[in-house]
């Protein structure tokens, strides 16, 4: 069988490269930083290829551009625009294992640097970029499955480091996995899940350290028979911003959020209180790492709008319940809120989607909240037993399909 392997940088290599850049300048040029960071994956790819050669296995290492990966050209956070994998196919046809450096591609252009051309440069894909590379290549090559090897055995009902009773899932649907990833589950990157969903690529998450069954991310034929809540996600990388006593009139929200969008700040949960006396409070969340940029962007605008003040809180976290059945299952929001109340956890903000309910809470209450919710929704129970209790035994054939 033909095999394409996508590698990421080893260990702390990326952090070490960032440290080298920081030792020279606090504001490294974006192009040069991408050139530097891409070397981590180059190193991994060549060393893996050398190791295979030493074992007598024909192999070749390719950079992202050599593998035909073209991006939209945004340094540090590029998205894959297209893949032309002719070189990969040629090497596979020659019987070689192809090792591709993940996390990178080249911006569109002919690379000549002439006045009438767009110069092609190395661009990196951001956090989780190697997963994205793997799924995108699998889709383009028509691979039957994309296996992601990581430091855990698969996808769990909660972070097992915080919830000892967390249970590994054998299968999870794309939509549920996408919500878990969006809400802080770090096993898979959101763009990789999106690409798998759009292209119908089955993703299998496995452990790099033990030979054990993993988790399949795919269309789930038994989704209607499974637990309504499939898992919990949490995110500590969040901060709350509140604009106090802002004028309650049309256009205020745009005045606040347009500049944040232009500054590249990702705004998530948004809550506006009922106005009184022509004023209202508006709260929203941003990534904790972008809080400083948010304050700098909005300080002058808040004064111009006549708001009383802008307050911030970086000691918060988000906790979410996720499940494809939540949108047509009444009572789950009430159970979540009641569980948190019984555990003494105060809810500061709430947001929902068809498959998710998210609450913002104090960060120091996160572990308490996760354990209480995991117990309340009985996520430690083996899923087949839970389905049998609710609906009778699973169809054996369907169960076999779900377990593959």
GIVENCOR-V520955 format. One record per residue. RES is the residue in one small letter. SS is DSSP state (hx for helix, st for strand, lp for the rest). Layout:
# GIVENCOR-V520955
RES;SS
RES;SS
This chain:
# GIVENCOR-V520955
x;lp
x;lp
x;lp
x;st
x;st
x;st
x;st
x;lp
x;lp
x;lp
x;lp
x;lp
x;hx
x;hx
x;hx
x;hx
x;hx
x;hx
x;hx
x;hx
x;hx
x;hx
x;hx
x;hx
x;lp
x;lp
x;lp
x;lp
x;lp
x;hx
x;hx
x;hx
x;hx
x;hx
x;hx
x;hx
x;hx
x;hx
x;hx
x;hx
x;hx
x;hx
x;hx
x;hx
x;hx
x;hx
x;hx
x;hx
x;hx
x;hx
x;hx
x;hx
x;hx
x;hx
x;lp
x;lp
x;lp
x;lp
x;st
x;st
x;st
x;st
x;lp
x;lp
x;lp
x;lp
x;lp
x;lp
x;st
x;st
x;st
x;lp
x;lp
x;lp
x;lp
x;lp
x;lp
x;lp
x;lp
x;st
x;st
x;st
x;st
x;lp
x;lp
x;hx
x;hx
x;hx
x;hx
x;hx
x;hx
x;hx
x;hx
x;lp
x;lp
x;lp
x;st
x;st
x;st
x;st
x;st
x;lp
x;lp
x;st
x;st
x;st
x;st
x;lp
x;lp
x;lp
x;lp
x;lp
x;lp
x;lp
x;lp
x;lp
x;lp
x;lp
x;lp
x;lp
x;lp
x;st
x;st
x;st
x;lp
x;lp
x;lp
x;lp
x;hx
x;hx
x;hx
x;hx
x;hx
x;hx
x;hx
x;hx
x;hx
x;hx
x;hx
x;hx
x;hx
x;lp
x;lp
x;lp
x;st
x;st
x;st
x;st
x;st
x;st
x;lp
x;lp
x;lp
x;lp
x;lp
x;st
x;lp
x;lp
x;lp
x;lp
x;lp
x;lp
x;lp
x;lp
x;lp
x;lp
x;lp
x;st
x;lp
x;lp
x;st
x;st
x;lp
x;hx
x;hx
x;hx
x;hx
x;hx
x;hx
x;hx
x;hx
x;hx
x;lp
x;lp
x;lp
x;lp
x;lp
x;lp
x;lp
x;hx
x;hx
x;hx
x;hx
x;hx
x;hx
x;hx
x;hx
x;hx
x;hx
x;lp
x;lp
x;st
x;st
x;st
x;st
x;st
x;st
x;lp
x;lp
x;lp
x;lp
x;lp
x;lp
x;lp
x;st
x;st
x;st
x;lp
x;lp
x;lp
x;lp
x;lp
x;hx
x;hx
x;hx
x;lp
x;lp
x;lp
x;lp
x;lp
x;st
x;st
x;st
x;st
x;st
x;lp
x;lp
x;lp
x;st
x;st
x;st
x;st
x;st
x;st
x;st
x;st
x;st
x;lp
x;lp
x;lp
x;lp
x;hx
x;hx
x;hx
x;hx
x;hx
x;hx
x;hx
x;hx
x;hx
x;hx
x;hx
x;lp
x;lp
x;lp
x;lp
x;st
x;st
x;st
x;st
x;st
x;st
x;lp
x;lp
x;lp
x;st
x;lp
x;lp
x;st
x;st
x;st
x;st
x;st
x;st
x;st
x;st
x;lp
x;hx
x;hx
x;hx
x;hx
x;hx
x;hx
x;hx
x;hx
x;hx
x;hx
x;hx
x;hx
x;hx
x;hx
x;hx
x;hx
x;hx
x;hx
x;lp
x;lp
x;lp
x;st
x;st
x;st
x;st
x;st
x;lp
x;lp
x;st
x;st
x;st
x;st
x;st
x;st
x;st
x;lp
x;lp
x;lp
x;hx
x;hx
x;hx
x;lp
x;lp
x;lp
x;hx
x;hx
x;hx
x;hx
x;hx
x;hx
x;hx
x;hx
x;hx
x;hx
x;hx
x;lp
x;lp
x;lp
x;lp
x;lp
x;lp
x;st
x;st
x;st
x;st
x;st
x;lp
x;lp
x;st
x;st
x;st
x;st
x;st
x;st
x;st
x;hx
x;hx
x;hx
x;hx
x;hx
x;hx
x;hx
x;hx
x;hx
x;hx
x;hx
x;hx
x;hx
x;hx
x;lp
x;lp
x;lp
x;lp
x;lp
x;lp
x;hx
x;hx
x;hx
x;hx
x;hx
x;hx
x;hx
x;hx
x;hx
x;lp
x;lp
x;lp
x;lp
x;hx
x;hx
x;hx
x;hx
x;hx
x;hx
x;hx
x;hx
x;lp
